[in-house]
């Protein structure tokens, strides 16, 4: 298990590094979007290439950042429900979800998107818009994103099993043991329900 935890740590480091890079891509997307808007309004000019760069960057952040989001436990969860469960039960639910849903989903999307990328690469497919960009970088983001997400899923799977074995603390907690904002809200709602129930 220690070897697997080292593997999980290495995957986490990769996801952390990618997340740091993607944060700069968000800034680049905002600046390019603002620049496009200013040029269009001030000079009545537009560039299809620059417009497509915007959604390329958005796609990169969304697809390549899925693994980083999983690492930070910031993905969509039903925290109002799961926060009522014990940490071991949440870990078991995560393990089942990763094995039965997330990893098969990553494999399915990878297997469907890889041929799209290879076809676009071989054919040199270009945007249908005048002055647009080549398409294969956009197609490539999908399978690469699925690989990164699957890698992080494996890391999270290892950490959940290690937690159940008592080797590490609850991996769903943020640094310093702080709960997510959603979990804090769920706790506040639960306290509110108790207070109202007691008042009745």
N, C-alpha and C positions, 0 to 999 in steps of 0.2 A: 504493500500500500504506500510506503514511503516513496518508492519509485514513481508510482502513479501520481502522488501529490507533487513531486518535482515536475512531472509532465504538465500537470494542471497549472503550476506556478509559471512554467515557461509559456504556456498558451495565454495565461492572464497577462504576462508581460507583453506579448505580441499584440493582444487586443488593446492594452493600455497605450502602446506606442501608436497604433493605428488611430485610436480615438483622439490622441493629441494632434495628429496630422489633420484629421477630419475637421477639428475645430477651426483650423486655419482655412479650410475649404469653405466653411460656413461664412467666414468673413469675406473671402474672395467672391462668393456668390452674391452676398449683399452689396459689395462695392460694384460688381459688374452690373447687377440689376439696377442699382441707383444710377450708374453711368449711362446705361441704355435708356432709362427713363428721361434723364436730363437731355441727352442728345436728341431723343425723339421729340421732346417738347420744345426745346430751344432752337434746334436747327432743322426740324422736320426730316430727320434722317434716321435710318434704321439698318441694322446689320443682322441678317439671319444667322450668320455664324456666331455672333455674340449672344444672340437670343438662345441659340442652341447650347452654347457654353453654360448658360444659366441652368438649364435643366440637366445637363451632364453633371454639373457640380451637385445639384440637388439629388440626383440619382446616386452619385457616389456617397454622399453623406448618409442617405437613407439606407442603401443596400450594404455598403461596406461598414457602416456603423452599427449594424444589428448585433454583432458579436460584442462590441464594446458596451452597448446598452444592456445586454444580458449580464455582462461582467459587473456592471454597476447596479444591477437589480432594479433598473429603471424601466423595464418593459411593462406592457399592460398586464395587470393582474387583477383578479377580483379580491382586492385586499380587504374589503368589508367582510367578506366571507372567510377568507383564508386566515385573517388575523385572529379569528375565534378559535382556530385549531392550535394544537400544541406544535412547537417547532419540529419534533420528530415526525408528526403526521404531515406537516407541510413538506418536509424533506421527501417523504415517501410519495406524496402527490407529485412533486417535481420530478422525481425519478421516473414514475410511470408516464408523466407527460413528455419527458425528454425521449424515453425509449419508444413509446407508442405513437407519438405525434410529431415532435419536433425533428428528430433525426430522419424519419421517413419523409417528412415534408422537405427537408433540405436535399435529400437524395432525389426526390421527384423533380423538384424545380431545377436542380443541377442537370439532371439527365435530359430535361426538356429544353433548357436554355443553352447548353453547350453546342448542340448542332446549329443553333441560330448564330452563335458567335463564329463558328468555323466557316459556315456558309458566307457570312458577311466578310470575313477575313479573306477567303479565297476569291470571292467575286469583286472585292473592293467596293462594296455597296456604299453609296453616298446618299445623303439627305435629298429628298425630292424638292426641297426649297432651294431657290437660287442662292448660290453662295454658301450653302449649308456644309456641314461637316461630314466626315466619314462616320459610318454607323458602328463599326466593330467595337470601339471603346465602350459605347453604351451597352451593347450586348454582353461584353465581357464582364461588366460589373455584376451581372446577375449570378453567374456561376461562381465567381470569386466571392461575392457576398455570401452565398450559401455555404461555401467551404469555410469561410471565417466564422459564420454562425454555428456550423456543425462542430468546428474545433472548440468553440467556447461552450457549446452544449456538452461536449465530452468532458471539458474541465469542470463544469458545474455538476455533472453526473458524479465524477470522482469525488468532488468536495461534499456532495450530499451523502454519499456512502461513507466517507471518512467521518462526517459529522455523526451519522447514526452509530458508528463504531466508537465514538467518543474521542477521536483523534484530533479534531479541530473544533473551534466554536461554530455556532450557527452561521453558515455562509450567506444567508439571506439578509443579514444585518449589515448596515453600512459601517464605515470606520468608526471606532470608539463605541460600537454597539448601538448607534442611533437607529431608530426605526425610520422607514420611509415616511414621506409626508402623508401618503395615502393611509399607511398604518396608523399614524398619529391621529388622522381624521377619524378613522374607524374606531379607535379607542375612545375619542371624545364623543362620538355618536353613541357608543355603547354605554358610556357613563351617563349621557343625557337620557337614554332610554331607561336606565336603572333609576335615575332621579325622578323621572315622570311616572314610572311604574310605582315607585315608593310613595309618590304624592297621591296617587289614586287609592 
